[in-house]
Amino acid sequence: MKNSKRNVSLAARINVIRASVMGANDGIVSVAGIVIGVAGAHASSYAIFLAGFAGMLAGTISMAMGEWVSVSTQRDSEKRAVIREQAALKENYAGEFNFIKNKYQKTGISSELAHKATQEMLSKDPLSVATRERYGFNPKEQTSAIAAAIASMISFPIGSLLPLIAITSINISYRIIATVGAVTVALLITGGAAAVLGNANKGKAMLRNVVSGLLTMLITYLIGSVFA
């Protein structure tokens, strides 16, 4: 029971950390794109700050609401899946048993061992086991939509501050290159963190993150330059 609670708690914490990392990353890229674009139009520092601040506020609300809707929708889908599996176990237990047994057999274990494993696991917590094997999630691991939304609401403006401060506080002659440099370093960090959370290749994730950020800034700068 204690291990189950720890696993649920760990899953919830990882989800909040994921939302925080992605929120910070989006804050960096979004606001960097805005301020670089406005700077490309040779606007004043005040105009750049105002545009970046407005983007930060809009992005903060958008990210929080988006995270809340996304996680809430996921939880609703999971609840429906649990209800379906509950009915399936009640109406066709043998069918669900055979489904799980066959799934275990496909991993390479013998029919006898698969039968014993299925029998033992279903005897302890049939609904959780059957749901996990058929739908790929544990119904006991509840993701908090509110916690994810709050994490995004906090991390997005924190990420936004870096490009906003860099471009408004540095000398006009160097502000764009300095902002690009600061954003690149920040994106390397968030890309690496996202890779660790997702068990992905860290180098590829960091490179992909930096390239997407640089492309965003380049495109918005070119568009801004048109209106200079």
C-alpha positions as CSV (number, residue, x, y, z in Angstrom):
1,M,0.0,0.0,0.0
2,K,2.8,2.4,0.9
3,N,4.6,1.5,-2.4
4,S,1.4,2.2,-4.3
5,K,1.1,5.6,-2.7
6,R,4.7,6.4,-3.4
7,N,4.3,5.5,-7.0
8,V,1.2,7.6,-7.4
9,S,2.9,10.5,-5.6
10,L,6.0,10.1,-7.9
11,A,3.8,10.1,-11.0
12,A,2.0,13.2,-9.9
13,R,5.3,15.0,-9.2
14,I,6.7,14.0,-12.5
15,N,3.6,15.4,-14.3
16,V,4.0,18.7,-12.4
17,I,7.7,18.9,-13.2
18,R,6.9,18.2,-16.9
19,A,4.4,21.0,-17.0
20,S,6.9,23.3,-15.3
21,V,9.6,22.5,-17.8
22,M,7.4,22.9,-20.8
23,G,5.8,26.0,-19.5
24,A,9.3,27.6,-19.0
25,N,10.4,26.5,-22.4
26,D,7.3,28.0,-24.1
27,G,7.7,31.2,-22.1
28,I,11.3,31.5,-23.3
29,V,10.5,30.8,-27.0
30,S,7.2,32.8,-27.2
31,V,8.4,36.0,-25.6
32,A,11.8,35.8,-27.3
33,G,10.0,35.6,-30.6
34,I,7.9,38.6,-29.7
35,V,10.6,40.9,-28.5
36,I,13.1,40.0,-31.2
37,G,10.4,40.6,-33.8
38,V,9.5,44.0,-32.3
39,A,13.2,44.9,-32.0
40,G,13.7,44.0,-35.7
41,A,11.3,46.8,-36.5
42,H,13.7,49.2,-34.6
43,A,11.1,49.9,-31.9
44,S,12.0,51.7,-28.7
45,S,12.9,49.7,-25.6
46,Y,9.6,50.7,-24.0
47,A,7.6,49.4,-27.0
48,I,9.6,46.1,-26.9
49,F,9.0,45.8,-23.2
50,L,5.3,46.5,-23.6
51,A,4.9,43.9,-26.3
52,G,6.9,41.3,-24.4
53,F,5.0,41.9,-21.2
54,A,1.7,41.6,-23.0
55,G,2.9,38.4,-24.6
56,M,3.9,37.1,-21.2
57,L,0.5,37.8,-19.6
58,A,-1.4,36.3,-22.5
59,G,0.9,33.2,-22.7
60,T,0.7,32.6,-18.9
61,I,-3.1,32.5,-19.0
62,S,-3.1,30.5,-22.3
63,M,-0.6,27.9,-21.0
64,A,-2.4,27.4,-17.7
65,M,-5.9,27.0,-19.3
66,G,-4.4,24.8,-22.0
67,E,-2.8,22.5,-19.4
68,W,-6.0,22.3,-17.4
69,V,-8.1,21.5,-20.4
70,S,-5.6,18.9,-21.7
71,V,-5.2,17.1,-18.4
72,S,-8.9,17.2,-17.6
73,T,-9.8,15.7,-21.0
74,Q,-7.2,13.0,-20.4
75,R,-8.7,12.2,-17.0
76,D,-12.2,12.1,-18.5
77,S,-11.1,9.6,-21.1
78,E,-9.4,7.5,-18.5
79,K,-12.5,7.4,-16.4
80,R,-14.6,6.2,-19.3
81,A,-12.0,3.5,-20.0
82,V,-12.2,2.3,-16.4
83,I,-16.0,2.1,-16.6
84,R,-15.8,0.1,-19.8
85,E,-13.2,-2.3,-18.3
86,Q,-15.3,-2.7,-15.1
87,A,-18.2,-3.7,-17.2
88,A,-16.1,-6.1,-19.3
89,L,-14.7,-7.8,-16.2
90,K,-18.3,-8.3,-14.9
91,E,-19.8,-9.5,-18.2
92,N,-16.9,-11.4,-19.8
93,Y,-14.2,-12.1,-17.2
94,A,-12.9,-15.1,-19.2
95,G,-12.4,-12.9,-22.2
96,E,-10.4,-10.3,-20.3
97,F,-8.4,-13.1,-18.6
98,N,-7.5,-14.6,-22.0
99,F,-6.6,-11.1,-23.4
100,I,-4.1,-10.5,-20.6
101,K,-2.8,-14.0,-20.8
102,N,-2.2,-13.8,-24.5
103,K,-0.5,-10.4,-24.1
104,Y,1.9,-12.0,-21.6
105,Q,2.6,-14.9,-23.9
106,K,3.6,-12.5,-26.7
107,T,6.5,-11.4,-24.6
108,G,7.9,-14.9,-24.9
109,I,6.9,-16.6,-21.7
110,S,5.2,-20.0,-21.8
111,S,1.4,-20.5,-21.8
112,E,1.5,-22.1,-18.3
113,L,3.5,-19.3,-16.8
114,A,1.4,-16.6,-18.5
115,H,-1.7,-18.3,-17.1
116,K,-0.3,-18.3,-13.5
117,A,0.9,-14.7,-13.8
118,T,-2.5,-13.5,-15.1
119,Q,-4.4,-15.5,-12.4
120,E,-2.2,-14.1,-9.6
121,M,-2.4,-10.5,-10.8
122,L,-6.1,-10.5,-11.4
123,S,-6.7,-12.0,-7.9
124,K,-5.2,-9.0,-6.2
125,D,-6.6,-6.0,-8.1
126,P,-8.4,-7.1,-11.3
127,L,-9.6,-3.6,-12.4
128,S,-6.2,-1.9,-12.1
129,V,-4.4,-4.8,-13.8
130,A,-7.0,-5.2,-16.6
131,T,-7.1,-1.5,-17.3
132,R,-3.4,-1.2,-17.4
133,E,-2.9,-4.1,-19.8
134,R,-5.8,-3.1,-22.1
135,Y,-5.5,0.7,-22.1
136,G,-2.0,1.4,-21.0
137,F,-2.5,3.4,-17.8
138,N,-2.9,2.8,-14.1
139,P,-6.3,4.0,-12.8
140,K,-4.7,4.6,-9.4
141,E,-2.3,7.2,-10.8
142,Q,-4.3,10.4,-10.8
143,T,-2.9,13.4,-12.6
144,S,-4.0,16.7,-11.1
145,A,-5.2,19.2,-13.8
146,I,-5.1,22.0,-11.3
147,A,-1.5,21.3,-10.2
148,A,-0.4,21.1,-13.8
149,A,-2.1,24.4,-14.6
150,I,-0.5,26.1,-11.6
151,A,2.9,24.8,-12.6
152,S,2.5,26.2,-16.1
153,M,1.2,29.5,-14.7
154,I,4.3,29.9,-12.6
155,S,6.9,28.6,-15.0
156,F,5.8,30.4,-18.2
157,P,6.4,34.0,-16.9
158,I,9.7,32.8,-15.2
159,G,10.9,31.6,-18.6
160,S,9.6,34.8,-20.3
161,L,11.6,37.0,-18.0
162,L,14.9,36.0,-19.5
163,P,14.4,37.4,-23.1
164,L,12.4,40.3,-21.7
165,I,15.1,41.5,-19.3
166,A,17.9,40.7,-21.8
167,I,16.6,42.8,-24.6
168,T,15.5,45.7,-22.6
169,S,18.5,46.1,-20.3
170,I,21.4,45.5,-22.7
171,N,22.8,48.3,-24.9
172,I,20.8,48.7,-28.1
173,S,23.9,47.7,-30.2
174,Y,24.2,44.3,-28.6
175,R,20.7,43.6,-27.3
176,I,19.6,41.2,-30.1
177,I,22.7,39.1,-30.2
178,A,22.8,39.0,-26.4
179,T,19.2,38.0,-26.2
180,V,19.7,35.2,-28.8
181,G,22.7,33.9,-26.8
182,A,20.9,34.0,-23.4
183,V,17.8,32.2,-25.0
184,T,20.1,29.6,-26.6
185,V,21.6,28.7,-23.2
186,A,18.2,28.6,-21.6
187,L,16.8,26.3,-24.3
188,L,19.7,23.9,-23.9
189,I,18.8,23.6,-20.2
190,T,15.1,23.1,-20.8
191,G,15.7,20.7,-23.7
192,G,18.0,18.6,-21.5
193,A,15.5,18.6,-18.7
194,A,12.7,17.6,-21.0
195,A,14.8,14.7,-22.4
196,V,15.6,13.5,-18.9
197,L,11.9,13.4,-18.0
198,G,11.0,11.7,-21.2
199,N,13.9,9.2,-21.2
200,A,14.9,10.6,-24.6
201,N,18.2,11.3,-26.2
202,K,19.5,14.4,-24.5
203,G,21.7,15.7,-27.3
204,K,19.0,15.4,-29.9
205,A,16.4,17.0,-27.6
206,M,18.7,19.9,-26.8
207,L,19.6,20.5,-30.4
208,R,15.9,20.3,-31.5
209,N,14.9,22.8,-28.8
210,V,17.6,25.3,-29.8
211,V,16.9,25.0,-33.5
212,S,13.1,25.6,-32.9
213,G,13.9,28.6,-30.8
214,L,16.4,30.1,-33.2
215,L,14.0,29.6,-36.1
216,T,11.3,31.3,-34.2
217,M,13.5,34.3,-33.4
218,L,14.8,34.5,-37.0
219,I,11.3,34.4,-38.6
220,T,9.9,37.1,-36.2
221,Y,13.0,39.3,-36.7
222,L,12.7,39.1,-40.5
223,I,9.0,40.0,-40.3
224,G,9.7,42.8,-37.9
225,S,12.4,44.1,-40.2
226,V,9.9,44.4,-43.0
227,F,8.1,47.1,-40.9
228,A,11.2,48.9,-39.9
